[in-house]
Amino acid sequence: MLQPKLKVAVDYEKCHPEGCDSGVCAAVLECPTKLWKQEEPYDLPYPIAGFCQDCAICVEACPLKAIKML
């Protein structure tokens, strides 16, 4: 049986970029395919939907535990 593809999700109630170094999201920095975007430091980050490789590196990188795979 095929498993459904996991999707990355951000809990924006937990996401506070000021908790990351210089306001730059740790997930943005760690994504190996650079599919996370953050317009400016301290802005909320977001993944590029549909292109995520489901590696979950962003989940481990987030110090605030605001990212999950669903």
N, CA, C and O atoms as a Tripos MOL2 file, in Angstrom:
@<TRIPOS>MOLECULE
protein
  280   279    70     0     0
PROTEIN
NO_CHARGES

@<TRIPOS>ATOM
      1 N           0.8360   -1.1810    0.0000 N.3       1 MET1
      2 CA          0.0000    0.0000    0.0000 C.3       1 MET1
      3 C           0.8830    1.2470    0.0000 C.2       1 MET1
      4 O           1.8720    1.3100    0.7300 O.2       1 MET1
      5 N           0.5340    2.2180   -0.7990 N.am      2 LEU2
      6 CA          1.2830    3.4700   -0.8610 C.3       2 LEU2
      7 C           1.0160    4.3190    0.3770 C.2       2 LEU2
      8 O          -0.1110    4.4160    0.8620 O.2       2 LEU2
      9 N           2.0670    4.9160    0.8570 N.am      3 GLN3
     10 CA          1.9400    5.8290    1.9860 C.3       3 GLN3
     11 C           1.6720    7.2340    1.4600 C.2       3 GLN3
     12 O           2.2540    7.6320    0.4520 O.2       3 GLN3
     13 N           0.8030    7.9900    2.1230 N.am      4 PRO4
     14 CA          0.5840    9.3690    1.6750 C.3       4 PRO4
     15 C           1.8590   10.1940    1.8730 C.2       4 PRO4
     16 O           2.6110    9.9760    2.8230 O.2       4 PRO4
     17 N           2.0830   11.1260    0.9820 N.am      5 LYS5
     18 CA          3.2600   11.9820    1.0670 C.3       5 LYS5
     19 C           3.1010   12.9610    2.2360 C.2       5 LYS5
     20 O           2.0570   13.5930    2.3990 O.2       5 LYS5
     21 N           4.1450   13.0670    3.0300 N.am      6 LEU6
     22 CA          4.1280   14.0090    4.1430 C.3       6 LEU6
     23 C           4.2790   15.4250    3.6190 C.2       6 LEU6
     24 O           4.8700   15.6590    2.5650 O.2       6 LEU6
     25 N           3.7390   16.3530    4.3690 N.am      7 LYS7
     26 CA          3.8510   17.7700    4.0120 C.3       7 LYS7
     27 C           4.4140   18.5240    5.2050 C.2       7 LYS7
     28 O           4.1200   18.2100    6.3590 O.2       7 LYS7
     29 N           5.2150   19.5060    4.9070 N.am      8 VAL8
     30 CA          5.7700   20.3380    5.9570 C.3       8 VAL8
     31 C           4.7190   21.3800    6.3660 C.2       8 VAL8
     32 O           4.0140   21.9340    5.5220 O.2       8 VAL8
     33 N           4.6320   21.6320    7.6700 N.am      9 ALA9
     34 CA          3.6660   22.6060    8.1900 C.3       9 ALA9
     35 C           4.3240   23.4520    9.2610 C.2       9 ALA9
     36 O           5.1420   22.9670   10.0430 O.2       9 ALA9
     37 N           3.9560   24.7220    9.2840 N.am     10 VAL10
     38 CA          4.4870   25.6570   10.2690 C.3      10 VAL10
     39 C           3.3670   26.0500   11.2180 C.2      10 VAL10
     40 O           2.2750   26.4230   10.7900 O.2      10 VAL10
     41 N           3.6480   25.9620   12.4970 N.am     11 ASP11
     42 CA          2.7300   26.4560   13.5210 C.3      11 ASP11
     43 C           3.1340   27.9060   13.7850 C.2      11 ASP11
     44 O           4.0740   28.1730   14.5330 O.2      11 ASP11
     45 N           2.4150   28.8300   13.1620 N.am     12 TYR12
     46 CA          2.8070   30.2340   13.2670 C.3      12 TYR12
     47 C           2.5290   30.8280   14.6390 C.2      12 TYR12
     48 O           2.9400   31.9560   14.9090 O.2      12 TYR12
     49 N           1.8490   30.1050   15.5050 N.am     13 GLU13
     50 CA          1.7130   30.5580   16.8890 C.3      13 GLU13
     51 C           3.0060   30.3080   17.6640 C.2      13 GLU13
     52 O           3.2980   31.0100   18.6320 O.2      13 GLU13
     53 N           3.7760   29.3120   17.2390 N.am     14 LYS14
     54 CA          5.0620   29.0030   17.8720 C.3      14 LYS14
     55 C           6.2340   29.6660   17.1650 C.2      14 LYS14
     56 O           7.3000   29.8360   17.7570 O.2      14 LYS14
     57 N           6.0470   30.0430   15.8980 N.am     15 CYS15
     58 CA          7.1330   30.5910   15.0940 C.3      15 CYS15
     59 C           7.3870   32.0540   15.4600 C.2      15 CYS15
     60 O           6.5260   32.9160   15.2790 O.2      15 CYS15
     61 N           8.5750   32.3090   15.9730 N.am     16 HIS16
     62 CA          8.9930   33.6680   16.3320 C.3      16 HIS16
     63 C          10.4320   33.8410   15.8630 C.2      16 HIS16
     64 O          11.3630   33.4770   16.5820 O.2      16 HIS16
     65 N          10.6270   34.3940   14.6630 N.am     17 PRO17
     66 CA         11.9860   34.4990   14.1130 C.3      17 PRO17
     67 C          12.9780   35.2280   15.0100 C.2      17 PRO17
     68 O          14.1870   35.0410   14.8760 O.2      17 PRO17
     69 N          12.4810   36.0520   15.9180 N.am     18 GLU18
     70 CA         13.4130   36.7170   16.8290 C.3      18 GLU18
     71 C          14.1190   35.7080   17.7430 C.2      18 GLU18
     72 O          15.1240   36.0420   18.3720 O.2      18 GLU18
     73 N          13.6000   34.4810   17.8180 N.am     19 GLY19
     74 CA         14.2400   33.4140   18.5820 C.3      19 GLY19
     75 C          15.3730   32.7470   17.8350 C.2      19 GLY19
     76 O          16.1110   31.9470   18.4100 O.2      19 GLY19
     77 N          15.5180   33.0620   16.5700 N.am     20 CYS20
     78 CA         16.6180   32.5260   15.7540 C.3      20 CYS20
     79 C          17.7320   33.5670   15.6610 C.2      20 CYS20
     80 O          17.5020   34.7590   15.8640 O.2      20 CYS20
     81 N          18.9200   33.1070   15.3560 N.am     21 ASP21
     82 CA         20.0900   33.9790   15.2910 C.3      21 ASP21
     83 C          19.8690   35.1290   14.3150 C.2      21 ASP21
     84 O          19.6300   34.8950   13.1300 O.2      21 ASP21
     85 N          19.9450   36.3430   14.7890 N.am     22 SER22
     86 CA         19.7930   37.5680   13.9880 C.3      22 SER22
     87 C          18.4460   37.6420   13.2690 C.2      22 SER22
     88 O          18.3130   38.3560   12.2750 O.2      22 SER22
     89 N          17.4430   36.9040   13.7680 N.am     23 GLY23
     90 CA         16.1160   36.9450   13.1580 C.3      23 GLY23
     91 C          15.9980   36.1660   11.8700 C.2      23 GLY23
     92 O          14.9750   36.2320   11.1890 O.2      23 GLY23
     93 N          17.0550   35.4180   11.5270 N.am     24 VAL24
     94 CA         17.0350   34.6070   10.3080 C.3      24 VAL24
     95 C          16.6460   33.1780   10.7030 C.2      24 VAL24
     96 O          17.3190   32.5350   11.5090 O.2      24 VAL24
     97 N          15.5580   32.7070   10.1220 N.am     25 CYS25
     98 CA         15.0130   31.3920   10.4420 C.3      25 CYS25
     99 C          16.0460   30.2890   10.2180 C.2      25 CYS25
    100 O          16.6700   30.2110    9.1600 O.2      25 CYS25
    101 N          16.2150   29.4460   11.2240 N.am     26 ALA26
    102 CA         17.1710   28.3380   11.1260 C.3      26 ALA26
    103 C          16.7810   27.3590   10.0210 C.2      26 ALA26
    104 O          17.6570   26.7950    9.3640 O.2      26 ALA26
    105 N          15.4880   27.1480    9.8070 N.am     27 ALA27
    106 CA         15.0350   26.2420    8.7490 C.3      27 ALA27
    107 C          15.4160   26.7730    7.3710 C.2      27 ALA27
    108 O          15.7860   26.0000    6.4870 O.2      27 ALA27
    109 N          15.3290   28.0760    7.1860 N.am     28 VAL28
    110 CA         15.7220   28.6960    5.9130 C.3      28 VAL28
    111 C          17.1970   28.4140    5.6470 C.2      28 VAL28
    112 O          17.5840   28.0910    4.5230 O.2      28 VAL28
    113 N          18.0020   28.5360    6.6710 N.am     29 LEU29
    114 CA         19.4420   28.3260    6.5150 C.3      29 LEU29
    115 C          19.8010   26.8620    6.2840 C.2      29 LEU29
    116 O          20.7430   26.5650    5.5490 O.2      29 LEU29
    117 N          19.0650   25.9510    6.8990 N.am     30 GLU30
    118 CA         19.4180   24.5320    6.8610 C.3      30 GLU30
    119 C          18.8140   23.7490    5.7020 C.2      30 GLU30
    120 O          19.2990   22.6600    5.3960 O.2      30 GLU30
    121 N          17.7870   24.2540    5.0550 N.am     31 CYS31
    122 CA         17.1280   23.5040    3.9780 C.3      31 CYS31
    123 C          18.1280   23.2250    2.8550 C.2      31 CYS31
    124 O          18.6430   24.1630    2.2460 O.2      31 CYS31
    125 N          18.4110   21.9420    2.5700 N.am     32 PRO32
    126 CA         19.4120   21.6220    1.5470 C.3      32 PRO32
    127 C          18.9690   21.9960    0.1300 C.2      32 PRO32
    128 O          19.8110   22.1770   -0.7500 O.2      32 PRO32
    129 N          17.6750   22.1120   -0.0960 N.am     33 THR33
    130 CA         17.1840   22.4650   -1.4350 C.3      33 THR33
    131 C          16.7370   23.9250   -1.5110 C.2      33 THR33
    132 O          16.2400   24.3710   -2.5450 O.2      33 THR33
    133 N          16.9140   24.6610   -0.4260 N.am     34 LYS34
    134 CA         16.5930   26.0990   -0.3620 C.3      34 LYS34
    135 C          15.1370   26.3760   -0.7400 C.2      34 LYS34
    136 O          14.8390   27.3190   -1.4730 O.2      34 LYS34
    137 N          14.2370   25.5350   -0.2230 N.am     35 LEU35
    138 CA         12.8210   25.6870   -0.5150 C.3      35 LEU35
    139 C          12.0580   26.3850    0.6060 C.2      35 LEU35
    140 O          10.8270   26.3820    0.6260 O.2      35 LEU35
    141 N          12.7880   26.9750    1.5230 N.am     36 TRP36
    142 CA         12.1910   27.8390    2.5390 C.3      36 TRP36
    143 C          12.5560   29.2730    2.1880 C.2      36 TRP36
    144 O          13.6750   29.5490    1.7570 O.2      36 TRP36
    145 N          11.6180   30.1730    2.3720 N.am     37 LYS37
    146 CA         11.8540   31.5850    2.0650 C.3      37 LYS37
    147 C          11.5270   32.4500    3.2750 C.2      37 LYS37
    148 O          10.6390   32.1400    4.0700 O.2      37 LYS37
    149 N          12.2620   33.5270    3.3850 N.am     38 GLN38
    150 CA         12.0330   34.5480    4.4060 C.3      38 GLN38
    151 C          12.4490   35.8560    3.7480 C.2      38 GLN38
    152 O          13.6190   36.0450    3.4150 O.2      38 GLN38
    153 N          11.5040   36.7430    3.5640 N.am     39 GLU39
    154 CA         11.7680   37.9840    2.8180 C.3      39 GLU39
    155 C          12.8590   38.8340    3.4710 C.2      39 GLU39
    156 O          13.7780   39.3040    2.8000 O.2      39 GLU39
    157 N          12.7470   39.0200    4.7690 N.am     40 GLU40
    158 CA         13.7080   39.8320    5.5270 C.3      40 GLU40
    159 C          13.9040   39.1690    6.8900 C.2      40 GLU40
    160 O          13.0360   38.4220    7.3420 O.2      40 GLU40
    161 N          15.0390   39.4330    7.5540 N.am     41 PRO41
    162 CA         15.1790   38.9380    8.9180 C.3      41 PRO41
    163 C          13.9860   39.3950    9.7660 C.2      41 PRO41
    164 O          13.4830   40.5070    9.6050 O.2      41 PRO41
    165 N          13.5580   38.5400   10.6440 N.am     42 TYR42
    166 CA         12.4240   38.7480   11.5600 C.3      42 TYR42
    167 C          11.0660   38.5870   10.8840 C.2      42 TYR42
    168 O          10.0470   38.6100   11.5740 O.2      42 TYR42
    169 N          11.0100   38.4240    9.5500 N.am     43 ASP43
    170 CA          9.7460   38.0910    8.8850 C.3      43 ASP43
    171 C           9.4690   36.6080    9.1010 C.2      43 ASP43
    172 O          10.3840   35.8220    9.3450 O.2      43 ASP43
    173 N           8.1940   36.2390    9.0070 N.am     44 LEU44
    174 CA          7.8400   34.8280    9.1260 C.3      44 LEU44
    175 C           8.3090   34.0590    7.8910 C.2      44 LEU44
    176 O           8.1170   34.5130    6.7630 O.2      44 LEU44
    177 N           8.9190   32.9010    8.1040 N.am     45 PRO45
    178 CA          9.3640   32.0740    6.9740 C.3      45 PRO45
    179 C           8.2100   31.2420    6.4360 C.2      45 PRO45
    180 O           7.1940   31.0560    7.1060 O.2      45 PRO45
    181 N           8.3820   30.7440    5.2180 N.am     46 TYR46
    182 CA          7.3700   29.8610    4.6400 C.3      46 TYR46
    183 C           8.0440   28.9090    3.6540 C.2      46 TYR46
    184 O           9.0090   29.2750    2.9830 O.2      46 TYR46
    185 N           7.5210   27.6750    3.5760 N.am     47 PRO47
    186 CA          8.0700   26.7170    2.6150 C.3      47 PRO47
    187 C           7.4350   26.9280    1.2450 C.2      47 PRO47
    188 O           6.2960   27.3840    1.1440 O.2      47 PRO47
    189 N           8.1710   26.5950    0.1990 N.am     48 ILE48
    190 CA          7.6330   26.6250   -1.1560 C.3      48 ILE48
    191 C           6.8160   25.3460   -1.3410 C.2      48 ILE48
    192 O           7.3750   24.2570   -1.4730 O.2      48 ILE48
    193 N           5.5180   25.4860   -1.3480 N.am     49 ALA49
    194 CA          4.6080   24.3310   -1.3920 C.3      49 ALA49
    195 C           4.8030   23.5180   -2.6660 C.2      49 ALA49
    196 O           5.0320   24.0620   -3.7470 O.2      49 ALA49
    197 N           4.7070   22.2190   -2.5100 N.am     50 GLY50
    198 CA          4.7660   21.3110   -3.6520 C.3      50 GLY50
    199 C           6.1570   20.8730   -4.0630 C.2      50 GLY50
    200 O           6.2990   19.9190   -4.8280 O.2      50 GLY50
    201 N           7.1820   21.5430   -3.5750 N.am     51 PHE51
    202 CA          8.5420   21.1950   -3.9780 C.3      51 PHE51
    203 C           9.3730   20.6140   -2.8390 C.2      51 PHE51
    204 O          10.5080   20.1880   -3.0510 O.2      51 PHE51
    205 N           8.8210   20.5960   -1.6540 N.am     52 CYS52
    206 CA          9.5210   20.0630   -0.4840 C.3      52 CYS52
    207 C           9.9290   18.6130   -0.7470 C.2      52 CYS52
    208 O           9.1430   17.8300   -1.2820 O.2      52 CYS52
    209 N          11.1470   18.2620   -0.3720 N.am     53 GLN53
    210 CA         11.6670   16.9060   -0.5650 C.3      53 GLN53
    211 C          11.4050   16.0130    0.6450 C.2      53 GLN53
    212 O          11.8200   14.8540    0.6630 O.2      53 GLN53
    213 N          10.7230   16.5400    1.6480 N.am     54 ASP54
    214 CA         10.3350   15.7700    2.8400 C.3      54 ASP54
    215 C          11.5170   15.1980    3.6070 C.2      54 ASP54
    216 O          11.4110   14.1100    4.1730 O.2      54 ASP54
    217 N          12.6290   15.9010    3.6390 N.am     55 CYS55
    218 CA         13.8110   15.4020    4.3430 C.3      55 CYS55
    219 C          13.7210   15.6490    5.8490 C.2      55 CYS55
    220 O          14.4090   14.9850    6.6240 O.2      55 CYS55
    221 N          12.8810   16.5950    6.2680 N.am     56 ALA56
    222 CA         12.6450   16.9360    7.6770 C.3      56 ALA56
    223 C          13.8350   17.5990    8.3660 C.2      56 ALA56
    224 O          13.8480   17.7020    9.5930 O.2      56 ALA56
    225 N          14.8170   18.0410    7.6230 N.am     57 ILE57
    226 CA         15.9350   18.7620    8.2240 C.3      57 ILE57
    227 C          15.4400   20.0390    8.8850 C.2      57 ILE57
    228 O          15.9610   20.4420    9.9250 O.2      57 ILE57
    229 N          14.4440   20.6740    8.2940 N.am     58 CYS58
    230 CA         13.8800   21.8980    8.8590 C.3      58 CYS58
    231 C          13.2420   21.6450   10.2270 C.2      58 CYS58
    232 O          13.3100   22.4940   11.1160 O.2      58 CYS58
    233 N          12.6250   20.4770   10.3880 N.am     59 VAL59
    234 CA         11.9990   20.1210   11.6620 C.3      59 VAL59
    235 C          13.0610   20.0890   12.7590 C.2      59 VAL59
    236 O          12.8560   20.6180   13.8520 O.2      59 VAL59
    237 N          14.1830   19.4700   12.4590 N.am     60 GLU60
    238 CA         15.2810   19.3790   13.4320 C.3      60 GLU60
    239 C          15.9470   20.7370   13.6600 C.2      60 GLU60
    240 O          16.4200   21.0150   14.7620 O.2      60 GLU60
    241 N          15.9880   21.5810   12.6300 N.am     61 ALA61
    242 CA         16.6850   22.8650   12.7190 C.3      61 ALA61
    243 C          15.9310   23.8990   13.5540 C.2      61 ALA61
    244 O          16.5470   24.7790   14.1570 O.2      61 ALA61
    245 N          14.6130   23.7980   13.5920 N.am     62 CYS62
    246 CA         13.8130   24.8250   14.2700 C.3      62 CYS62
    247 C          13.9650   24.7360   15.7890 C.2      62 CYS62
    248 O          13.5450   23.7490   16.3930 O.2      62 CYS62
    249 N          14.5640   25.7610   16.4150 N.am     63 PRO63
    250 CA         14.7560   25.7180   17.8680 C.3      63 PRO63
    251 C          13.4470   25.8860   18.6390 C.2      63 PRO63
    252 O          13.3830   25.5670   19.8260 O.2      63 PRO63
    253 N          12.4180   26.3800   17.9790 N.am     64 LEU64
    254 CA         11.1390   26.6300   18.6430 C.3      64 LEU64
    255 C          10.1270   25.5070   18.4340 C.2      64 LEU64
    256 O           8.9990   25.5790   18.9230 O.2      64 LEU64
    257 N          10.5390   24.4650   17.7000 N.am     65 LYS65
    258 CA          9.6620   23.3180   17.4180 C.3      65 LYS65
    259 C           8.3550   23.7550   16.7510 C.2      65 LYS65
    260 O           7.2810   23.2340   17.0530 O.2      65 LYS65
    261 N           8.4720   24.7240   15.8370 N.am     66 ALA66
    262 CA          7.3000   25.2670   15.1390 C.3      66 ALA66
    263 C           7.0410   24.5840   13.8060 C.2      66 ALA66
    264 O           6.0550   24.8950   13.1390 O.2      66 ALA66
    265 N           7.9100   23.6580   13.4050 N.am     67 ILE67
    266 CA          7.7690   22.9890   12.1150 C.3      67 ILE67
    267 C           7.5280   21.5020   12.3470 C.2      67 ILE67
    268 O           8.1910   20.8660   13.1670 O.2      67 ILE67
    269 N           6.5730   20.9710   11.6140 N.am     68 LYS68
    270 CA          6.2480   19.5450   11.7140 C.3      68 LYS68
    271 C           5.9970   18.9810   10.3250 C.2      68 LYS68
    272 O           5.6960   19.7140    9.3830 O.2      68 LYS68
    273 N           6.1270   17.6720   10.2170 N.am     69 MET69
    274 CA          5.7440   16.9600    9.0060 C.3      69 MET69
    275 C           4.3960   16.3250    9.2820 C.2      69 MET69
    276 O           4.2440   15.5860   10.2550 O.2      69 MET69
    277 N           3.4140   16.6060    8.4340 N.am     70 LEU70
    278 CA          2.0570   16.0630    8.6160 C.3      70 LEU70
    279 C           1.7420   15.0950    7.5010 C.2      70 LEU70
    280 O           0.6510   14.5270    7.4660 O.2      70 LEU70
@<TRIPOS>BOND
     1     1     2 1
     2     2     3 1
     3     3     4 2
     4     3     5 am
     5     5     6 1
     6     6     7 1
     7     7     8 2
     8     7     9 am
     9     9    10 1
    10    10    11 1
    11    11    12 2
    12    11    13 am
    13    13    14 1
    14    14    15 1
    15    15    16 2
    16    15    17 am
    17    17    18 1
    18    18    19 1
    19    19    20 2
    20    19    21 am
    21    21    22 1
    22    22    23 1
    23    23    24 2
    24    23    25 am
    25    25    26 1
    26    26    27 1
    27    27    28 2
    28    27    29 am
    29    29    30 1
    30    30    31 1
    31    31    32 2
    32    31    33 am
    33    33    34 1
    34    34    35 1
    35    35    36 2
    36    35    37 am
    37    37    38 1
    38    38    39 1
    39    39    40 2
    40    39    41 am
    41    41    42 1
    42    42    43 1
    43    43    44 2
    44    43    45 am
    45    45    46 1
    46    46    47 1
    47    47    48 2
    48    47    49 am
    49    49    50 1
    50    50    51 1
    51    51    52 2
    52    51    53 am
    53    53    54 1
    54    54    55 1
    55    55    56 2
    56    55    57 am
    57    57    58 1
    58    58    59 1
    59    59    60 2
    60    59    61 am
    61    61    62 1
    62    62    63 1
    63    63    64 2
    64    63    65 am
    65    65    66 1
    66    66    67 1
    67    67    68 2
    68    67    69 am
    69    69    70 1
    70    70    71 1
    71    71    72 2
    72    71    73 am
    73    73    74 1
    74    74    75 1
    75    75    76 2
    76    75    77 am
    77    77    78 1
    78    78    79 1
    79    79    80 2
    80    79    81 am
    81    81    82 1
    82    82    83 1
    83    83    84 2
    84    83    85 am
    85    85    86 1
    86    86    87 1
    87    87    88 2
    88    87    89 am
    89    89    90 1
    90    90    91 1
    91    91    92 2
    92    91    93 am
    93    93    94 1
    94    94    95 1
    95    95    96 2
    96    95    97 am
    97    97    98 1
    98    98    99 1
    99    99   100 2
   100    99   101 am
   101   101   102 1
   102   102   103 1
   103   103   104 2
   104   103   105 am
   105   105   106 1
   106   106   107 1
   107   107   108 2
   108   107   109 am
   109   109   110 1
   110   110   111 1
   111   111   112 2
   112   111   113 am
   113   113   114 1
   114   114   115 1
   115   115   116 2
   116   115   117 am
   117   117   118 1
   118   118   119 1
   119   119   120 2
   120   119   121 am
   121   121   122 1
   122   122   123 1
   123   123   124 2
   124   123   125 am
   125   125   126 1
   126   126   127 1
   127   127   128 2
   128   127   129 am
   129   129   130 1
   130   130   131 1
   131   131   132 2
   132   131   133 am
   133   133   134 1
   134   134   135 1
   135   135   136 2
   136   135   137 am
   137   137   138 1
   138   138   139 1
   139   139   140 2
   140   139   141 am
   141   141   142 1
   142   142   143 1
   143   143   144 2
   144   143   145 am
   145   145   146 1
   146   146   147 1
   147   147   148 2
   148   147   149 am
   149   149   150 1
   150   150   151 1
   151   151   152 2
   152   151   153 am
   153   153   154 1
   154   154   155 1
   155   155   156 2
   156   155   157 am
   157   157   158 1
   158   158   159 1
   159   159   160 2
   160   159   161 am
   161   161   162 1
   162   162   163 1
   163   163   164 2
   164   163   165 am
   165   165   166 1
   166   166   167 1
   167   167   168 2
   168   167   169 am
   169   169   170 1
   170   170   171 1
   171   171   172 2
   172   171   173 am
   173   173   174 1
   174   174   175 1
   175   175   176 2
   176   175   177 am
   177   177   178 1
   178   178   179 1
   179   179   180 2
   180   179   181 am
   181   181   182 1
   182   182   183 1
   183   183   184 2
   184   183   185 am
   185   185   186 1
   186   186   187 1
   187   187   188 2
   188   187   189 am
   189   189   190 1
   190   190   191 1
   191   191   192 2
   192   191   193 am
   193   193   194 1
   194   194   195 1
   195   195   196 2
   196   195   197 am
   197   197   198 1
   198   198   199 1
   199   199   200 2
   200   199   201 am
   201   201   202 1
   202   202   203 1
   203   203   204 2
   204   203   205 am
   205   205   206 1
   206   206   207 1
   207   207   208 2
   208   207   209 am
   209   209   210 1
   210   210   211 1
   211   211   212 2
   212   211   213 am
   213   213   214 1
   214   214   215 1
   215   215   216 2
   216   215   217 am
   217   217   218 1
   218   218   219 1
   219   219   220 2
   220   219   221 am
   221   221   222 1
   222   222   223 1
   223   223   224 2
   224   223   225 am
   225   225   226 1
   226   226   227 1
   227   227   228 2
   228   227   229 am
   229   229   230 1
   230   230   231 1
   231   231   232 2
   232   231   233 am
   233   233   234 1
   234   234   235 1
   235   235   236 2
   236   235   237 am
   237   237   238 1
   238   238   239 1
   239   239   240 2
   240   239   241 am
   241   241   242 1
   242   242   243 1
   243   243   244 2
   244   243   245 am
   245   245   246 1
   246   246   247 1
   247   247   248 2
   248   247   249 am
   249   249   250 1
   250   250   251 1
   251   251   252 2
   252   251   253 am
   253   253   254 1
   254   254   255 1
   255   255   256 2
   256   255   257 am
   257   257   258 1
   258   258   259 1
   259   259   260 2
   260   259   261 am
   261   261   262 1
   262   262   263 1
   263   263   264 2
   264   263   265 am
   265   265   266 1
   266   266   267 1
   267   267   268 2
   268   267   269 am
   269   269   270 1
   270   270   271 1
   271   271   272 2
   272   271   273 am
   273   273   274 1
   274   274   275 1
   275   275   276 2
   276   275   277 am
   277   277   278 1
   278   278   279 1
   279   279   280 2
@<TRIPOS>SUBSTRUCTURE
     1 MET1         2 RESIDUE 1 A MET
     2 LEU2         6 RESIDUE 1 A LEU
     3 GLN3        10 RESIDUE 1 A GLN
     4 PRO4        14 RESIDUE 1 A PRO
     5 LYS5        18 RESIDUE 1 A LYS
     6 LEU6        22 RESIDUE 1 A LEU
     7 LYS7        26 RESIDUE 1 A LYS
     8 VAL8        30 RESIDUE 1 A VAL
     9 ALA9        34 RESIDUE 1 A ALA
    10 VAL10       38 RESIDUE 1 A VAL
    11 ASP11       42 RESIDUE 1 A ASP
    12 TYR12       46 RESIDUE 1 A TYR
    13 GLU13       50 RESIDUE 1 A GLU
    14 LYS14       54 RESIDUE 1 A LYS
    15 CYS15       58 RESIDUE 1 A CYS
    16 HIS16       62 RESIDUE 1 A HIS
    17 PRO17       66 RESIDUE 1 A PRO
    18 GLU18       70 RESIDUE 1 A GLU
    19 GLY19       74 RESIDUE 1 A GLY
    20 CYS20       78 RESIDUE 1 A CYS
    21 ASP21       82 RESIDUE 1 A ASP
    22 SER22       86 RESIDUE 1 A SER
    23 GLY23       90 RESIDUE 1 A GLY
    24 VAL24       94 RESIDUE 1 A VAL
    25 CYS25       98 RESIDUE 1 A CYS
    26 ALA26      102 RESIDUE 1 A ALA
    27 ALA27      106 RESIDUE 1 A ALA
    28 VAL28      110 RESIDUE 1 A VAL
    29 LEU29      114 RESIDUE 1 A LEU
    30 GLU30      118 RESIDUE 1 A GLU
    31 CYS31      122 RESIDUE 1 A CYS
    32 PRO32      126 RESIDUE 1 A PRO
    33 THR33      130 RESIDUE 1 A THR
    34 LYS34      134 RESIDUE 1 A LYS
    35 LEU35      138 RESIDUE 1 A LEU
    36 TRP36      142 RESIDUE 1 A TRP
    37 LYS37      146 RESIDUE 1 A LYS
    38 GLN38      150 RESIDUE 1 A GLN
    39 GLU39      154 RESIDUE 1 A GLU
    40 GLU40      158 RESIDUE 1 A GLU
    41 PRO41      162 RESIDUE 1 A PRO
    42 TYR42      166 RESIDUE 1 A TYR
    43 ASP43      170 RESIDUE 1 A ASP
    44 LEU44      174 RESIDUE 1 A LEU
    45 PRO45      178 RESIDUE 1 A PRO
    46 TYR46      182 RESIDUE 1 A TYR
    47 PRO47      186 RESIDUE 1 A PRO
    48 ILE48      190 RESIDUE 1 A ILE
    49 ALA49      194 RESIDUE 1 A ALA
    50 GLY50      198 RESIDUE 1 A GLY
    51 PHE51      202 RESIDUE 1 A PHE
    52 CYS52      206 RESIDUE 1 A CYS
    53 GLN53      210 RESIDUE 1 A GLN
    54 ASP54      214 RESIDUE 1 A ASP
    55 CYS55      218 RESIDUE 1 A CYS
    56 ALA56      222 RESIDUE 1 A ALA
    57 ILE57      226 RESIDUE 1 A ILE
    58 CYS58      230 RESIDUE 1 A CYS
    59 VAL59      234 RESIDUE 1 A VAL
    60 GLU60      238 RESIDUE 1 A GLU
    61 ALA61      242 RESIDUE 1 A ALA
    62 CYS62      246 RESIDUE 1 A CYS
    63 PRO63      250 RESIDUE 1 A PRO
    64 LEU64      254 RESIDUE 1 A LEU
    65 LYS65      258 RESIDUE 1 A LYS
    66 ALA66      262 RESIDUE 1 A ALA
    67 ILE67      266 RESIDUE 1 A ILE
    68 LYS68      270 RESIDUE 1 A LYS
    69 MET69      274 RESIDUE 1 A MET
    70 LEU70      278 RESIDUE 1 A LEU
